[in-house]
Amino acid sequence: MKPVYLVATIAALAFADKGMAHEFWIDPDDFTVDVGETLLADLRVGQEFSGASMSYLPRNFENFTVISNGQVRQAEGRFGDIPALNMDGLEDGLAVIVHQTTANQITWSEWERFLNFANHKDLGDVTAMHAERNLSQEDVTEDYIRYAKSLVAVGDGAGEDGRVGLLTELVALANPYTDDMSAGMPLQLWYDGEVQPDYQVELFAEDAEGEVTITLHRTNADGVVMLPVEPGITYMADSVFLEAVEPAEDGDAIWVTHWANMTFAIPE
């Protein structure tokens, strides 16, 4: 399968208003844990692998589970717990942490900031789409929902990822802890029940010194993107979809963004 991708440097992204393009990701304390060891993971919001830890608050999520060996376990905790995930008793195998937030809302008071965000995330010609709906460019209200996954090796880490039913979802087609990653890490992008060809996937790579590199890639005709990876690096892949919605009353959202995210690491 021949990958299709486009690479850009951080400098090339400088035009984007990153202050309004915060990622949401699952940040395990360790991507490889021994059998019997506690699986700890933070939920973070921020930029370039730097972000605040979010508390365990059930009102803020629709789904928070860990899938391992075909078993689905609910993430349980006390209100306000940090890290948000603290789970014991996982067996040998690949653990897939899954989290879906409830909808949150933002109002863009400056059209250019919304436009920069849309350009950065490659959401299409939002100016034309906005005009076609006869929408004002003032105080653009957007809801946003995050759909995050993280791959953690427990013991030998053997196993595979699969679709878990999220509206938008990145699915790993290889296991970064057991498979040969020399040709790259294949991810398949889904939205609304269909694979997404020729779609942007943003890749964040953090090395042991905390230096972060950002590259842009595109899926092929099968919705698969082959991400270049190296041992000893932690990765976050991210892709965003824009949905038009009709507001029921003033102040309701006119757009909804759906964010797919996946974190994983490549062992040394």
C-alpha positions, 0 to 999 in steps of 0.5 A: 500500500503506497502512502500519500502524505505531505510534510510541513515544518513547524515554521510553515504552520506559523500563520495559524492561530495556535492559541485556538487550536488546542489538542486534547490527548491521552497521556499515559504515565508510561506507554509500556507497563508490566503485568500487575502494574497500575496503568496511569494516564492523564487527560490533557488539553494544550499544544505541542505535547504541553498541556494542563491535566484534566480531572476525572469528572464524569459530566465531562465525558461520554465514554472513558474505557480501556479495551484489552484482550476483547474486554471493555473496562470502564474507567472509574475514579473519584471526582477530581482525580488527577491523573484521570485514569488509574487502573489495576488488574490489566492482563498481558496485551495491548491496552487501548484507552478510549475517551470521548468528551461531551460537547464544549462551546467556543465563540470566535469573536474575530473571523480571522482567528476562526479562518486561521484555525480552519486553514490550519486544520484543513477544514475546507473553504469555510468562507464559502461554506459560511456564505452559502449558509448566509451566516454572519462572520461575527461571533461564530459559535462552535461546539467541539467534541474530542475522540481520543485513543491511546495505545499502551503495552501491558507485559508483552503488549501483543494484540491489535487495535480496532474500531470502537464506534467513535464518530471520528476515529483513528485506528492503528493497523499495526501494533507499535510495540510488537510489529516492525515499524521501519516502514512507518505506522499505518493509521486509518481515519474514519468519520461517520462510518466511512474511511476518509481518503485524501484527508489531513492528519497532523503528527506531533513527535516528542523526543526524550529531550522534550523537543516537538516536531510537527508534520502534516500527512494525508490519507490515501484512497483507503483512508490510510496514512503511513506515519514516519516513526522512530524508536524512542519517540512519543507520537500524537496523531490528530485530525479534525472534521467540520459539521454544519448544524442549524441553531435552534435559537440565538447563541447555539452553535452553527458549526461542530468540530469533531477531533480524532486523536491517538497517542502511542510510543515507539520503544527503543 
